[in-house]
Amino acid sequence: MSTKDLILVSACLAGLATRYDGKAGRCPECLEAIGRAPWIPLCPEQLGGLPTPRCPADIINGDGSDVLHGRARVICTDGSDVTAAFIEGARQVLEVARRQPIRTVFMKARSPSCGVSRLGVTAALLQQHGYEVVEFG
């Protein structure tokens, strides 16, 4: 990783109170991996227009890639459909990545937006556009 490259980081991993429950989720392993590289914290769900705190949500009938292709939905535990907000947030993160020297994105594991092993909407969109997405926490 070049010192001129920026890293995008899920804001919750950086210790900002952007989690769905309004709490901070600082991840020391993520911050250690960033080291002295410059970074930008972002929360896809907030960028998509969702408040903090917000209702916990999960992807139904697929993964983040399926959401992007209209085959799955993101539904809150109260039954509300937040798919459009998740897609918009993913698009906003992609736009930031395109406008900056970004190659790598550090994202929150087990998140319907950011997860990699359980592929979230934002992680899927970034991977589709060639970004390296690494999950923490």
C-alpha positions as CSV (number, residue, x, y, z in Angstrom):
1,M,0.0,0.0,0.0
2,S,1.4,3.4,-1.0
3,T,1.6,6.2,1.5
4,K,-0.3,8.3,-1.1
5,D,-3.3,5.8,-1.1
6,L,-6.1,6.5,1.3
7,I,-8.0,3.7,3.1
8,L,-11.7,3.9,3.5
9,V,-12.8,2.6,6.9
10,S,-16.2,1.7,8.3
11,A,-16.7,4.6,10.8
12,C,-17.8,2.2,13.6
13,L,-14.4,0.4,13.4
14,A,-12.7,3.8,14.0
15,G,-14.7,4.3,17.2
16,L,-17.4,6.6,15.9
17,A,-20.9,6.1,17.3
18,T,-22.4,5.0,13.9
19,R,-23.5,1.4,14.7
20,Y,-27.2,0.6,14.4
21,D,-27.5,0.8,18.2
22,G,-25.8,4.2,18.3
23,K,-22.7,2.8,20.1
24,A,-19.1,3.1,19.1
25,G,-17.4,-0.2,18.1
26,R,-13.7,0.8,18.0
27,C,-11.6,-2.1,16.6
28,P,-8.0,-1.9,17.8
29,E,-6.9,-4.6,15.2
30,C,-8.3,-2.4,12.4
31,L,-6.6,0.8,13.7
32,E,-3.4,-1.1,14.0
33,A,-3.7,-2.4,10.4
34,I,-4.2,1.2,9.2
35,G,-1.0,2.3,10.9
36,R,0.1,5.7,9.7
37,A,-1.7,5.5,6.4
38,P,-4.3,8.3,5.7
39,W,-7.8,7.1,6.0
40,I,-11.4,8.3,5.7
41,P,-14.2,7.0,8.0
42,L,-17.6,6.4,6.3
43,C,-20.9,4.7,7.4
44,P,-22.8,3.4,4.3
45,E,-26.1,3.2,6.2
46,Q,-25.9,6.9,7.3
47,L,-24.8,7.9,3.8
48,G,-28.0,6.1,2.6
49,G,-30.1,8.3,4.8
50,L,-30.7,6.0,7.8
51,P,-30.6,7.5,11.3
52,T,-28.4,6.5,14.2
53,P,-29.6,4.7,16.2
54,R,-31.6,2.6,13.7
55,C,-33.5,-0.6,13.6
56,P,-31.2,-3.7,13.2
57,A,-31.5,-5.1,9.6
58,D,-30.5,-8.2,7.7
59,I,-30.4,-9.3,4.1
60,I,-33.3,-11.7,3.3
61,N,-33.1,-14.4,0.6
62,G,-29.5,-13.8,-0.5
63,D,-26.4,-11.6,0.0
64,G,-25.3,-8.1,-0.9
65,S,-24.8,-9.0,-4.5
66,D,-28.3,-10.4,-4.7
67,V,-29.6,-7.1,-3.2
68,L,-27.8,-5.1,-5.9
69,H,-29.3,-7.3,-8.6
70,G,-32.9,-7.1,-7.1
71,R,-33.0,-10.7,-6.0
72,A,-32.9,-10.0,-2.2
73,R,-34.1,-7.3,0.2
74,V,-32.7,-5.6,3.4
75,I,-35.4,-5.8,6.1
76,C,-35.4,-4.3,9.6
77,T,-36.5,-6.4,12.6
78,D,-39.6,-4.2,12.7
79,G,-40.5,-5.4,9.1
80,S,-39.6,-2.2,7.3
81,D,-37.8,-2.5,4.0
82,V,-34.5,-0.4,3.9
83,T,-33.1,-1.9,0.7
84,A,-33.1,1.4,-1.1
85,A,-31.2,3.1,1.7
86,F,-28.6,0.3,1.7
87,I,-28.1,0.6,-2.0
88,E,-27.8,4.4,-1.9
89,G,-25.3,4.2,0.9
90,A,-23.2,1.7,-1.1
91,R,-23.3,4.0,-4.1
92,Q,-22.2,6.9,-2.0
93,V,-19.2,5.0,-0.7
94,L,-18.3,3.9,-4.2
95,E,-18.4,7.5,-5.3
96,V,-16.0,8.6,-2.5
97,A,-13.7,5.7,-3.4
98,R,-13.7,6.7,-7.1
99,R,-12.8,10.4,-6.3
100,Q,-9.9,9.5,-4.0
101,P,-6.8,7.3,-4.4
102,I,-8.5,4.4,-2.8
103,R,-7.5,0.7,-3.3
104,T,-8.3,-0.8,0.0
105,V,-11.4,-0.6,2.2
106,F,-11.6,-1.9,5.8
107,M,-15.2,-2.9,6.7
108,K,-17.1,-4.2,9.7
109,A,-17.7,-8.0,9.7
110,R,-21.2,-9.4,10.0
111,S,-22.8,-6.2,8.8
112,P,-25.5,-6.2,6.1
113,S,-23.7,-3.2,4.6
114,C,-20.0,-4.0,5.1
115,G,-19.5,-7.7,5.8
116,V,-17.3,-9.7,3.5
117,S,-17.7,-13.3,4.7
118,R,-21.4,-12.7,4.9
119,L,-21.4,-10.4,1.9
120,G,-23.0,-7.0,2.6
121,V,-24.4,-4.6,0.0
122,T,-21.5,-2.0,0.1
123,A,-18.8,-4.7,0.2
124,A,-20.4,-6.4,-2.8
125,L,-20.5,-3.2,-4.8
126,L,-16.9,-2.3,-4.0
127,Q,-15.7,-5.8,-4.9
128,Q,-17.6,-5.6,-8.2
129,H,-15.6,-2.4,-9.0
130,G,-12.2,-4.0,-8.1
131,Y,-11.6,-2.7,-4.6
132,E,-9.9,-4.8,-2.0
133,V,-12.3,-5.2,0.9
134,V,-11.0,-6.5,4.2
135,E,-13.2,-7.1,7.2
136,F,-12.5,-6.6,10.9
137,G,-14.4,-7.1,14.1
